Amino acid sequence: MPRGRYSLHDPHDHTPLGEEHFNCAPGPSGWRYVSQTTTPSGEHAGSVDLAIDELGRPIRLELHAASWQVRGAALDGVSWVRTDPTGTHATEGNVRAHAFTGTSPAFLIAITRLLRLTPASPATRIRLVAFTDPVLAPLTLDQSWALVKSEAHATDNGPLIVDEYQVNALDTGEQRTLHITGDVVLSAPGIELEALETPPSVFP
């Protein structure tokens, strides 16, 4: 069960946004990621609880940030309920999309499990619903994902396979490069792996 800590920052001006303390693990029905986020000063900022099935589909998502809450799942595309800080107003949403995304590295791992790309695969288009900070506002966006290469790196625990992905935002043309091994993001715009207590899980 990988357990560790990511630092989060603005991918454009590198302003620190805080940290995400996580643990995750594959299970009999898929994969689950649980984390707590903190502000740059160390105060509690929110939480992420994401479970995907063996095909990579989100079967349960629960996000908390700035007293806002989102619960979602794959249902006729993706569906969610967003609740305001007072708990008196809840709005439902549904979009013909493939999955969710947001600032958490969990979403990047979940998308790789959904797409199952190989270096020989063509770039694949995917529609996502992003929940944007700080109030978890939903935004539908389209991306193109390609697995550029997979390389083995020697470690004390044997070879570690690192996948390099190129992700293009289809509305702006912005390109991002991600480095992922198993169920851990090594680096991505706005995300750095700062500590890892146990090796990444290897998916079958």
N, C-alpha and C positions, 0 to 999 in steps of 0.2 A: 504494500500500500504506500505509494509515494506520498511523502509529506514534506512541505517546504514553504518557501516564501518568495513571492514576486514583488518587485518594486514597479510601481506604475507612474508614468509621467506623460505629459502632453507630447505627442509625437512630433509636433511642429516647433515648439519653443523650449521643450524639455523641462517645463515647470513640474516639480514633483507633485503628484496627486495622492500619494500614500502607498500603502502596501496591502498585499493580499496573502493571508496565511491559509494554506490549503491542505487538504488531503483528498485523495481520489483512488479508485480501485475498480478494476473490472469485476463483474459478478456473473452469476448464471444467466441473467437476463440482459446484460449489457454493461454499462459503465456509469459510475456515479462520482460527482465532484462536489465537495462541500468546502466553503471558505468563509472567512471573516475578513472584512476590509477595514483599514484604519486610515485616518487622515495623516498628513505629514507630521503633525504634532503627536501622533500616537493614539488619538481618540477613536472610539468605535464609529465606523461610518456606514456599515451595512453588511449584507451577507448574500451569498450565492449558494443555491442548492439545485443542481442540475442532474437529472438522470436520463440516459438515453438507452434505447433498446439495442439488440444485437445488430440491427441494421443502421444504427446511428440516428434514429428518429427521437425527438424529445418527448419522453413519456411523462416527465414532470419537471417544471421549472418554478422556482420560488426565489424572487429577488426582493431585497430590502435596501433602500437608500433614502436618506433624508426623511425618514418616517413614511415614505411611499412604499407600496407593496405591489408586486406583480406575481400572479400565479398563471402558468400557461402550460400548454401541451399540444402535441400534434393531433388535430381534430378538424377534418375538412380543410386541410392546409394546416395553419397554426391558429390556435385560439388562446385568448388570455383575458384575465380580469385585472384591472388596475384600480387600486384603492388609495384614496387621498389620506394625508396624515391624520385627519380627524376621524376617519373610518366611517363617515356618513355618506360618502359618495363613491360608488364603484362604477366604472365604465367597462363594458365588454368590447372586445375586438376580435376580428377574424379576417385573415388574409390568405389567399391562395399562395402560400410560400412554403419553402422546404424546411426551414428551421429558424431558430432565434440567434441573435448575436448581441454583443454589447462589449463593455470594456474588459470583462473577465477573460483570462486566457482559456477558461473552460470551454468557451464557445468555439475557439479555434480547433481544439482537440475534437469536439463534437462534429464539426463540419468535416474534418478529415475522415472521421469514421463513417459519415454519411456518404461522402463522395468515393472513397476507396480508390484513389487515383494511383496510377503507376507512371514511371517516367515516359512510357510510351503512350499514355492517354492524351487525347487532345485537351486543350483548355476547356473547362466545363463551367457553364453558366449556372448560377444558383440565385434564387430569390430569398431574401432574409428579412425578418422583422427585428430591427435593432431597438433596444431600450437605452435611451441616451441619458447620461447623467446631467444634472443631479436629481431629476424628478422622474426618471424612468419613463420618459415620453416615447411612445412607439413611432418608429420611422421605417417604412418599407424601402429596401434598397436591393440593387442587383450587383452581383460580383462575378468575376471570372476567376476560377482557380486552376492552377497548373502545378504539377509536381515536376520541378526542374531536374532534380537528381537526388539519389539516395547514396550516402557514403558511410562506410564502416570506420569507426574510430576506436582504436585500442584503449581499453581501460583495465583497471585492476580486476574487474568482474567480467572480463571478456569483451568482445566487440560491441560497440554501441552504434546502432544504425541511426543516422541523422538525415532527416528528409528536409529538403529545401523547397519551399512553395513560393510561387509568385501569385499574388492576389491583385487583381485590377478592379477598381471601382468603376463600373460602367457608366455612371452618371458624370463623373469628374475626370476619368482617365488616370487618377492617382494610382501608382503602383506601390505595392508593399512586398517585402521579402520576409518570410517566416522560416525559422529553423525549429523543427519539432523532432523529438525522439520519444517513441512510445506514447505515453499520455502526459508528457511534460513539454511545455514550450521553453526552448532554450533562449530564444530571442525573437522579438517582433517589434515593430514600431510602437513605442509607448510601454513596452513590457520587457523586463529583464529578470531572469531567474537569479535570485540572490543566495538562496540556500536550498539544499535538497538532502534530506536525511536518509532516504532509501532510494534505490535505483528505480527508474521508470518502469512501468508495467509494459510487458510485451503482449500486444494483441495477437490472437490466433490468426 
